[in-house]
Amino acid sequence: MQGLHLTADLHGCRCAMDCLTQADALGAFCVQAVEAAGLQAVGRLFHTFPGTAQGPGGVTATVLLAESHLCVHTWPERRAVTLDVYVCNFGGDHSTRARALMEALLQRFDATQVEQHQLLRGQPVQA
C-alpha cells in the first residue's frame, strides 16, 4: 500500500462556472487529465448536487485508477474546490504522474489561494 497521497484546497477559483457545476464537463476533464498524466482510469462516477438558496449545486467527480483514485469536490457558491489524488506504488513509482495530474487540476481551476499537502503512505515494498 506504499504510495503518495496529494490534497489541495482551492479558493477563489477563476475557472468557468461549468467546471464547478456541471458533472459531465468536470468529469470529461478529469478523465482527460488522468490519461494525459499517464494513469489508467478503470471506473468513474460524476454527480451534480441540486442548487440551494446559496446558488447552484456543486459536483463530486471520482475517477477510480488502476493506481488508486482521483476525487474532486466543488462548492460553486464559494468558488472553492477540494482535490484528492492518491497513487499506490505497488507496480511502480507513480508519484511523478500523480503530481502531473494535480498540476493539471490546479491549472484548470485557476485558484487565487491554494493549500497543498502530501502524505507518503505505507512502507516501501520489500522484494
C-alpha positions in Angstrom: 0.0 0.0 0.0 3.0 2.3 -0.2 2.1 5.4 -2.1 1.7 9.1 -2.4 -1.5 11.0 -1.3 -1.8 14.6 -2.6 -4.5 17.0 -1.5 -5.3 20.6 -2.3 -7.9 23.1 -1.0 -8.6 25.8 -3.6 -10.3 29.2 -3.0 -11.2 31.9 -5.4 -11.4 29.7 -8.4 -11.4 31.7 -11.6 -12.4 28.9 -14.0 -15.6 28.8 -16.0 -18.6 28.1 -13.8 -19.4 24.9 -15.6 -16.2 23.4 -14.2 -17.8 23.9 -10.7 -21.4 23.0 -11.6 -21.6 20.5 -14.5 -20.7 16.9 -13.7 -20.3 15.9 -17.3 -17.9 18.8 -18.1 -15.8 18.3 -15.0 -15.8 14.5 -15.4 -14.6 14.7 -19.0 -11.8 17.0 -18.0 -10.8 14.7 -15.1 -10.7 11.6 -17.4 -8.6 13.5 -20.0 -6.2 14.8 -17.3 -5.8 11.3 -15.9 -4.9 9.9 -19.3 -2.6 12.8 -20.1 -0.7 12.1 -16.8 -0.2 8.5 -17.9 -2.5 7.0 -15.3 -5.2 4.4 -16.1 -8.9 5.1 -15.4 -10.8 1.9 -14.5 -14.1 3.5 -13.3 -15.8 6.8 -12.8 -18.7 8.5 -11.1 -19.8 12.1 -11.6 -22.6 13.7 -9.7 -24.1 17.2 -9.7 -25.9 18.2 -6.5 -29.1 20.3 -6.6 -28.9 24.0 -6.1 -29.8 25.7 -2.9 -30.7 29.3 -1.8 -26.9 30.0 -1.8 -26.6 29.1 -5.5 -26.1 26.2 -8.0 -25.2 22.8 -6.7 -21.6 21.6 -6.7 -20.1 18.4 -8.2 -18.4 15.4 -6.9 -16.2 13.7 -9.5 -14.4 10.4 -8.8 -12.2 8.6 -11.2 -11.0 5.2 -10.0 -7.5 4.5 -11.2 -5.7 1.2 -11.6 -3.2 3.1 -9.4 -5.9 4.2 -6.9 -8.1 7.4 -7.2 -8.9 11.0 -8.0 -11.7 12.8 -6.2 -12.8 16.4 -6.9 -15.5 18.2 -4.8 -16.7 21.7 -5.8 -18.5 24.5 -4.0 -19.6 26.9 -6.7 -21.2 29.3 -4.2 -17.8 29.7 -2.6 -15.8 29.3 -5.9 -13.9 26.6 -3.9 -12.7 23.0 -4.7 -11.0 20.2 -2.8 -8.8 17.8 -4.7 -7.6 14.4 -3.7 -5.1 12.3 -5.7 -3.8 9.0 -4.4 -1.5 6.6 -6.2 -0.2 3.4 -4.8 3.3 2.4 -5.9 2.8 -1.4 -5.9 3.6 -2.0 -9.6 6.0 1.0 -9.9 6.5 4.6 -8.7 3.6 6.6 -10.0 4.5 9.8 -7.9 5.5 11.8 -10.9 2.2 11.0 -12.7 0.2 11.9 -9.6 2.0 15.3 -9.4 1.3 15.9 -13.1 -2.4 15.2 -12.6 -2.5 17.5 -9.6 -0.8 20.3 -11.6 -3.3 19.9 -14.5 -6.2 20.2 -12.0 -4.6 23.3 -10.3 -4.2 25.0 -13.7 -7.8 24.2 -14.7 -9.4 25.7 -11.6 -7.0 28.7 -11.5 -7.5 29.5 -7.8 -6.3 32.7 -6.1 -5.5 30.7 -2.9 -4.1 27.1 -2.8 -3.3 25.0 0.2 -1.5 21.8 -0.7 -0.4 18.8 1.3 1.3 15.5 0.6 1.4 12.3 2.6 3.7 9.4 1.9 1.7 6.3 2.9 2.8 2.9 4.0 6.1 1.3 3.8 8.1 0.6 0.6 7.5 -2.9 -0.8 10.3 -5.3 0.1 11.5 -7.7 -2.6 
